[in-house]
Amino acid sequence: MTTHKNILAISGSTRAQSSNLNYIRAITELTKADFTITIFNQLAEIPHFNPDLDTDNPPHAVIHFRNLLRQADGVLICTPEYAMGVPGTLKNAIDWTVSSCEFSHKPLALITASSLGEKGHASLLETLHVIEAAVRDETQLVISFAKTKISNDAVITDEETLRKVQRLLTAFAALLSDKAT
């Protein structure tokens, strides 16, 4: 990682003390020399997607979210799996970007940190591919039993998980550099 990049981080959990938010905080600390990470914590404020409102003047929360996405060099999503799928608030926010294309070709790192996570991860990957997000195999990771691998003060305590996160971050930095040229 050589060039400082602006990253928008989105936790798929709306819990104030979620494990996913702790992973984002840990990644913020690990990358502070190279990334400026802005944590988007207003998922619950985005209204339910309604195509009738997806006009030139959508709701303010949607405008704000879209602007943050446009301004970011890349996006980090760290999400749990809910009932074997994508959390509704995260999917809802992504739905608001389909017509406006903020994710199209945007470098993206995806971490699904949950009890298991594979099915929710696969579902979200399908959505991200449809909206043309630039996510590679190397910039995605499933962390099963996620709560047992990070402390409450946002330190990744499992060495194997830490190595995998570091590899993902190296690949994400490379993807960001590729998109910059």
LINVENUR-V196378 format. One record per residue. N is the residue number from 1. RES is the residue in three letters. PSI is psi in whole degrees, 0 to 359 (* if undefined). Layout:
n:N res:RES psi:PSI
n:N res:RES psi:PSI
//
This chain:
n:1 res:MET psi:119
n:2 res:THR psi:328
n:3 res:THR psi:132
n:4 res:HIS psi:128
n:5 res:LYS psi:148
n:6 res:ASN psi:121
n:7 res:ILE psi:133
n:8 res:LEU psi:120
n:9 res:ALA psi:132
n:10 res:ILE psi:122
n:11 res:SER psi:130
n:12 res:GLY psi:352
n:13 res:SER psi:139
n:14 res:THR psi:1
n:15 res:ARG psi:137
n:16 res:ALA psi:328
n:17 res:GLN psi:44
n:18 res:SER psi:153
n:19 res:SER psi:323
n:20 res:ASN psi:319
n:21 res:LEU psi:323
n:22 res:ASN psi:322
n:23 res:TYR psi:319
n:24 res:ILE psi:317
n:25 res:ARG psi:320
n:26 res:ALA psi:317
n:27 res:ILE psi:323
n:28 res:THR psi:316
n:29 res:GLU psi:318
n:30 res:LEU psi:333
n:31 res:THR psi:12
n:32 res:LYS psi:337
n:33 res:ALA psi:342
n:34 res:ASP psi:334
n:35 res:PHE psi:147
n:36 res:THR psi:113
n:37 res:ILE psi:122
n:38 res:THR psi:123
n:39 res:ILE psi:120
n:40 res:PHE psi:112
n:41 res:ASN psi:29
n:42 res:GLN psi:27
n:43 res:LEU psi:318
n:44 res:ALA psi:345
n:45 res:GLU psi:348
n:46 res:ILE psi:125
n:47 res:PRO psi:162
n:48 res:HIS psi:138
n:49 res:PHE psi:132
n:50 res:ASN psi:112
n:51 res:PRO psi:332
n:52 res:ASP psi:337
n:53 res:LEU psi:353
n:54 res:ASP psi:71
n:55 res:THR psi:194
n:56 res:ASP psi:344
n:57 res:ASN psi:72
n:58 res:PRO psi:175
n:59 res:PRO psi:149
n:60 res:HIS psi:317
n:61 res:ALA psi:326
n:62 res:VAL psi:316
n:63 res:ILE psi:314
n:64 res:HIS psi:312
n:65 res:PHE psi:312
n:66 res:ARG psi:319
n:67 res:ASN psi:318
n:68 res:LEU psi:319
n:69 res:LEU psi:316
n:70 res:ARG psi:321
n:71 res:GLN psi:340
n:72 res:ALA psi:143
n:73 res:ASP psi:332
n:74 res:GLY psi:170
n:75 res:VAL psi:137
n:76 res:LEU psi:122
n:77 res:ILE psi:127
n:78 res:CYS psi:116
n:79 res:THR psi:149
n:80 res:PRO psi:175
n:81 res:GLU psi:128
n:82 res:TYR psi:122
n:83 res:ALA psi:45
n:84 res:MET psi:20
n:85 res:GLY psi:192
n:86 res:VAL psi:136
n:87 res:PRO psi:137
n:88 res:GLY psi:321
n:89 res:THR psi:324
n:90 res:LEU psi:313
n:91 res:LYS psi:320
n:92 res:ASN psi:313
n:93 res:ALA psi:317
n:94 res:ILE psi:321
n:95 res:ASP psi:326
n:96 res:TRP psi:349
n:97 res:THR psi:357
n:98 res:VAL psi:311
n:99 res:SER psi:336
n:100 res:SER psi:350
n:101 res:CYS psi:29
n:102 res:GLU psi:331
n:103 res:PHE psi:348
n:104 res:SER psi:116
n:105 res:HIS psi:14
n:106 res:LYS psi:125
n:107 res:PRO psi:133
n:108 res:LEU psi:136
n:109 res:ALA psi:133
n:110 res:LEU psi:123
n:111 res:ILE psi:125
n:112 res:THR psi:111
n:113 res:ALA psi:108
n:114 res:SER psi:190
n:115 res:SER psi:308
n:116 res:LEU psi:280
n:117 res:GLY psi:342
n:118 res:GLU psi:318
n:119 res:LYS psi:317
n:120 res:GLY psi:320
n:121 res:HIS psi:312
n:122 res:ALA psi:319
n:123 res:SER psi:315
n:124 res:LEU psi:323
n:125 res:LEU psi:320
n:126 res:GLU psi:314
n:127 res:THR psi:314
n:128 res:LEU psi:325
n:129 res:HIS psi:319
n:130 res:VAL psi:321
n:131 res:ILE psi:11
n:132 res:GLU psi:30
n:133 res:ALA psi:145
n:134 res:ALA psi:82
n:135 res:VAL psi:132
n:136 res:ARG psi:167
n:137 res:ASP psi:322
n:138 res:GLU psi:346
n:139 res:THR psi:29
n:140 res:GLN psi:150
n:141 res:LEU psi:139
n:142 res:VAL psi:126
n:143 res:ILE psi:101
n:144 res:SER psi:153
n:145 res:PHE psi:44
n:146 res:ALA psi:322
n:147 res:LYS psi:334
n:148 res:THR psi:356
n:149 res:LYS psi:6
n:150 res:ILE psi:145
n:151 res:SER psi:167
n:152 res:ASN psi:342
n:153 res:ASP psi:28
n:154 res:ALA psi:45
n:155 res:VAL psi:125
n:156 res:ILE psi:115
n:157 res:THR psi:344
n:158 res:ASP psi:119
n:159 res:GLU psi:319
n:160 res:GLU psi:318
n:161 res:THR psi:318
n:162 res:LEU psi:315
n:163 res:ARG psi:318
n:164 res:LYS psi:319
n:165 res:VAL psi:317
n:166 res:GLN psi:321
n:167 res:ARG psi:318
n:168 res:LEU psi:316
n:169 res:LEU psi:324
n:170 res:THR psi:316
n:171 res:ALA psi:322
n:172 res:PHE psi:317
n:173 res:ALA psi:321
n:174 res:ALA psi:318
n:175 res:LEU psi:317
n:176 res:LEU psi:319
n:177 res:SER psi:319
n:178 res:ASP psi:319
n:179 res:LYS psi:335
n:180 res:ALA psi:339
n:181 res:THR psi:*
//
